[in-house]
């Protein structure tokens, strides 16, 4: 992994305004969650620095990156092209910054989640959701839950996101539905 002070400065130099503020908040939240739940802090922080590296790209830029990296947008991503930033950011993380596969995976699924999420995936998803600059209704509850149970916080966040998407009449990624269902199954198991 090529996570150094120099790499960090390079990544942050590509961001500005709210995106920079959000990314720094995510990095801080990821380190806090990593400490709490015993994950690799640097991996979590590295993923958060890169998770939105392509977020402000235009539709054309996103599609060009998809073509360059062999990313085939699914039906939802074709309609809601801004959701491509997870996959394109993951490709940049691997190609430009040499991110390891687990970091690349966590970045790719940081907005949708996925079934069989590992600890890094969960922390990246939640750090993005609860970082200190977020002000949406329910974020305080999510932060409190994250301090007690990462899985409960994830389920809360996924449920809230799904409700919002339905209310806004948006298409829903199947990965999010699969992630929620998988998480519910895990939480119902005696050792889940």
C-alpha positions as CSV (number, residue, x, y, z in Angstrom):
1,X,0.0,0.0,0.0
2,X,1.3,3.4,-0.9
3,X,-0.2,5.4,1.9
4,X,2.4,8.0,2.9
5,X,2.3,11.7,3.9
6,X,3.2,12.5,0.3
7,X,0.4,10.4,-1.1
8,X,-2.0,11.9,1.4
9,X,-1.0,15.4,0.3
10,X,-1.3,14.5,-3.4
11,X,-4.8,13.1,-3.0
12,X,-6.0,16.1,-0.9
13,X,-4.5,18.5,-3.5
14,X,-7.1,17.1,-6.0
15,X,-10.0,18.1,-3.8
16,X,-11.5,21.4,-2.8
17,X,-14.4,23.0,-1.1
18,X,-17.0,20.7,0.5
19,X,-15.4,17.6,-1.1
20,X,-12.1,18.3,0.7
21,X,-13.9,19.1,4.0
22,X,-16.0,15.9,3.7
23,X,-13.0,13.8,2.9
24,X,-11.1,15.0,5.9
25,X,-14.2,14.3,8.0
26,X,-14.4,10.8,6.6
27,X,-10.7,10.2,7.3
28,X,-11.2,11.2,10.9
29,X,-14.4,9.1,11.3
30,X,-12.7,6.1,9.7
31,X,-9.7,6.3,12.1
32,X,-12.1,6.6,15.1
33,X,-14.1,3.5,13.9
34,X,-10.9,1.6,13.1
35,X,-9.7,2.2,16.7
36,X,-13.0,1.2,18.2
37,X,-13.5,-2.0,16.1
38,X,-9.8,-3.1,15.7
39,X,-9.3,-2.4,12.0
40,X,-6.1,-1.2,10.3
41,X,-6.4,2.6,10.7
42,X,-4.1,3.5,7.8
43,X,-6.1,1.2,5.4
44,X,-9.4,2.8,6.6
45,X,-8.0,6.3,6.3
46,X,-6.5,5.6,2.8
47,X,-9.8,4.3,1.6
48,X,-11.6,7.4,2.8
49,X,-9.1,9.8,1.2
50,X,-9.8,8.1,-2.1
51,X,-13.5,7.2,-1.8
52,X,-14.8,10.4,-3.5
53,X,-11.8,11.2,-5.7
54,X,-14.1,11.1,-8.8
55,X,-17.3,12.3,-7.2
56,X,-17.3,15.7,-8.9
57,X,-16.5,14.4,-12.3
58,X,-19.0,15.0,-15.1
59,X,-21.0,12.2,-16.7
60,X,-18.7,12.2,-19.7
61,X,-15.6,11.9,-17.4
62,X,-17.3,9.1,-15.4
63,X,-18.1,7.2,-18.6
64,X,-14.6,7.7,-20.0
65,X,-13.1,6.2,-16.9
66,X,-15.6,3.3,-17.2
67,X,-14.3,2.7,-20.7
68,X,-10.7,3.0,-19.7
69,X,-11.0,0.6,-16.8
70,X,-13.5,-1.8,-18.3
71,X,-16.3,-0.9,-15.9
72,X,-19.6,-1.9,-17.3
73,X,-22.4,0.3,-15.7
74,X,-25.4,-1.6,-14.6
75,X,-29.0,-0.4,-15.4
76,X,-29.2,1.7,-12.3
77,X,-25.8,3.3,-12.9
78,X,-26.8,4.1,-16.5
79,X,-29.8,6.0,-15.2
80,X,-28.2,7.4,-12.0
81,X,-24.7,8.0,-13.4
82,X,-23.4,9.8,-10.3
83,X,-23.4,6.4,-8.5
84,X,-20.5,5.4,-10.7
85,X,-18.1,7.4,-8.6
86,X,-17.5,4.4,-6.2
87,X,-16.4,2.2,-9.0
88,X,-14.4,4.8,-10.8
89,X,-12.7,6.0,-7.6
90,X,-11.8,2.4,-6.8
91,X,-10.2,2.1,-10.3
92,X,-8.2,5.3,-9.7
93,X,-7.2,4.0,-6.2
94,X,-5.8,0.8,-7.7
95,X,-4.2,2.2,-10.9
96,X,-2.8,5.5,-9.7
97,X,-2.2,4.9,-6.0
98,X,-1.6,1.2,-5.8
99,X,-4.3,0.5,-3.3
100,X,-4.6,-3.1,-2.2
101,X,-7.7,-5.1,-3.3
102,X,-9.5,-4.9,0.0
103,X,-9.2,-1.1,0.0
104,X,-10.3,-1.0,-3.7
105,X,-13.4,-3.2,-2.8
106,X,-14.3,-1.0,0.1
107,X,-14.2,2.1,-2.1
108,X,-16.2,0.5,-4.9
109,X,-19.0,-0.3,-2.4
110,X,-18.9,2.7,-0.1
111,X,-22.3,4.0,-1.3
112,X,-24.2,0.8,-1.9
113,X,-22.7,-1.7,0.5
114,X,-22.7,-5.3,-0.5
115,X,-23.4,-8.8,0.9
116,X,-20.6,-10.3,2.9
117,X,-19.2,-6.9,3.9
118,X,-15.9,-7.3,5.9
119,X,-14.8,-4.9,8.6
120,X,-13.0,-2.5,6.3
121,X,-16.1,-2.3,4.0
122,X,-18.3,-1.6,7.0
123,X,-16.1,1.1,8.4
124,X,-15.7,2.9,5.0
125,X,-19.5,2.8,4.5
126,X,-20.2,4.1,8.0
127,X,-17.4,6.7,8.1
128,X,-18.9,8.3,4.9
129,X,-22.3,8.2,6.5
130,X,-21.5,9.7,9.9
131,X,-18.6,12.0,9.3
132,X,-18.7,15.3,11.4
133,X,-19.8,17.5,8.5
134,X,-23.0,15.6,7.8
135,X,-26.1,17.3,9.1
136,X,-29.0,15.3,7.7
137,X,-31.9,14.1,9.9
138,X,-30.9,11.0,11.8
139,X,-27.1,11.4,11.5
140,X,-26.8,11.9,15.3
141,X,-28.6,8.6,15.9
142,X,-26.3,6.9,13.4
143,X,-23.3,8.3,15.2
144,X,-24.5,7.0,18.6
145,X,-25.3,3.6,17.1
146,X,-21.8,3.4,15.5
147,X,-20.3,4.0,18.9
148,X,-22.1,0.9,20.2
149,X,-22.6,-1.5,17.3
150,X,-21.2,-1.1,13.8
151,X,-23.8,-3.6,12.4
152,X,-26.7,-1.8,14.0
153,X,-25.5,1.5,12.7
154,X,-25.1,0.0,9.2
155,X,-28.6,-1.3,9.3
156,X,-30.0,2.0,10.4
157,X,-28.1,3.8,7.7
158,X,-29.1,1.4,5.0
159,X,-32.8,1.6,6.0
160,X,-32.7,5.4,6.1
161,X,-31.0,5.5,2.7
162,X,-33.5,3.1,1.1
163,X,-36.4,5.1,2.5
164,X,-34.9,8.3,1.1
165,X,-34.4,6.8,-2.3
166,X,-38.0,5.5,-2.4
167,X,-39.3,8.9,-1.3
168,X,-37.3,10.6,-4.1
169,X,-38.4,8.1,-6.7
170,X,-34.9,7.0,-7.4
171,X,-33.8,3.6,-8.7
172,X,-32.2,1.4,-6.0
173,X,-29.0,-0.5,-6.5
174,X,-29.5,-4.3,-5.9
175,X,-26.2,-4.3,-4.0
176,X,-27.8,-2.2,-1.3
177,X,-30.8,-4.5,-1.0
178,X,-28.5,-7.5,-0.8
179,X,-26.3,-5.8,1.8
180,X,-29.3,-5.0,4.0
181,X,-30.7,-8.5,3.7
182,X,-27.3,-10.1,4.4
183,X,-26.8,-7.8,7.4
184,X,-30.2,-8.6,8.8
185,X,-29.5,-12.4,8.4
186,X,-26.1,-11.9,10.2
187,X,-27.7,-10.0,13.1
188,X,-30.3,-12.7,13.5
189,X,-27.7,-15.5,13.8
190,X,-26.7,-16.4,17.4
191,X,-23.1,-15.3,16.7
192,X,-24.0,-12.5,14.1
